[in-house]
Amino acid sequence: MLSHPPNLLVILGPTASGKTRLGVEAARALNGELISADSRQVYRGLDIGSGKDLAEYEEIPYHLIDIVDPGHEFSLFEFARCFCEAFDSICRRGRLPVLVGGTGLYLDALLRGYHLVEVPENPALRRQLAGASLTELQEHLQALRQDLHNSTDLNDRDRVIRAIEIAEGEKQPDAETIALPELSPLVFGLRWPRPVLRQRITARLKARLQEGLIEEVAALHEQGVSWQTLEFYGLEYRYVAQHLQGLINRNDLFQKLNSAIHQFAKRQETWFRRMEKQGVEIHWLDGDRQPLATLLGQWQDKR
């Protein structure tokens, strides 16, 4: 139960569940503005692959979309800082912040109030770690972070080093921290039967390829975004980059990417279940049963 009337509406769910459309409809009904909780939509030029769907917003203002250039290392700390600025700005205008997205780490950080510290790069530490194997780096990180929030940090050498850097930096007494606002969130999750979600994912991928996904990635590379950076953005950008480099053919691009997105959706659902186990109350909405009406009814009950 909420101890205060809600001051933040949250809509989460796996990829292709229809979060953006529901968020826009809810914002329109509740005098709200959207804040994106998507780790790739912050980047300018990552439009089709990240599913910005900006045409859906129409007159509804949105925040944390197209705010940095590709190649910029957008951290969890930076996300939280930008969220705080957007939240305060929306509230000052007497409107409702509506947080919409599927990046579990971003959502969890806000809803469970992570202790967030800004940690700049540490060249001396990076030199010290340069000769370590990936396994050694993983063991080092797990020793520092036994409650590691984001297990994907263990899959990439650069991410492991950055995670170690952050864990070490957080120990410094003069490290800058973020004070999150007092949030009283009402959290909704959008879900579909798994076969239906799989159909939606596949249909959306076909549509994105027709809309110019391959051309988008090619243009980003021509503008100076490296293949390595595109690979870092995962999913659509990784597999299209491989295709453009001649590593996989067009058919393999679709099959491998389609499978990867299905797996990603499962990981998102696992993350949301873990959030629930750790105390985040999520009110689940069935995508095929008038989710907007259910959301609005529950919102009014909590006011």
JOMORA-V609157 format. One line per field, one symbol per residue. ss: DSSP state (H for helix, E for strand, - for the rest). phi: phi as a letter, one per 30 degrees, with the letter a starting at -180 (. if undefined). burial: 1 if it has 24 or more other ideal C-beta (glycine too) atoms within 12 Angstrom, else 0. A space follows every 10 residues. Layout:
ss: ???
phi: ???
burial: ???
//
This chain:
ss: -------EEE EEE-----HH HHHHHHHHHH -EEEEE---- --E------- ---HHH---- -EE----E-- -----HHHHH HHHHHHHHHH HH---EEEEE E--HHHHHHH H-----EE-- --HHHHHHH- ---HHHHHHH HHHH------ HHHHH-HHHH HHHHHHHHH- -----EE--- ----EEEEEE E--HHHHHHH HHHHHHHHHH H-HHHHHHHH HH----HHHH HH--HHHHHH HHHH-----H HHHHHHHHHH HHHHHHHHHH HHHHHHH--- -EEEEE---- HHHHHHHHHH HH-
phi: .ddbedcbcc bbldeidjdd dddddddddc hcbdcdcbdc ddddjccddc idhddddhdd dbbibhcbde jdddcdeded dddeddeddd dddiccdbdb lbdedddded dciedcbdbd dcedddddde dddddddddd ddddbdcedb ddedcbeddd ddddeddddd dddcddcccd ddcbdccccc bbeedddddd dddddedddd djeddddddd dddjddeddd dddihedddd dddddidbdd ddeddddedd dddddddddd ddddeddcjd dccdcdecbh ddddeddddd ddd
burial: 0000011111 1111111111 1111111101 0111111111 1111111111 1110001001 1111101001 0011111111 1111011001 0000111111 1111111111 1101011010 0000100010 0000001101 1000100011 0011001011 1111111111 0000000101 1011111111 1100001101 1101100110 0011011001 1000101011 1111111111 1111000000 0011011101 1101101110 1100100001 1111111000 1101110110 010
//
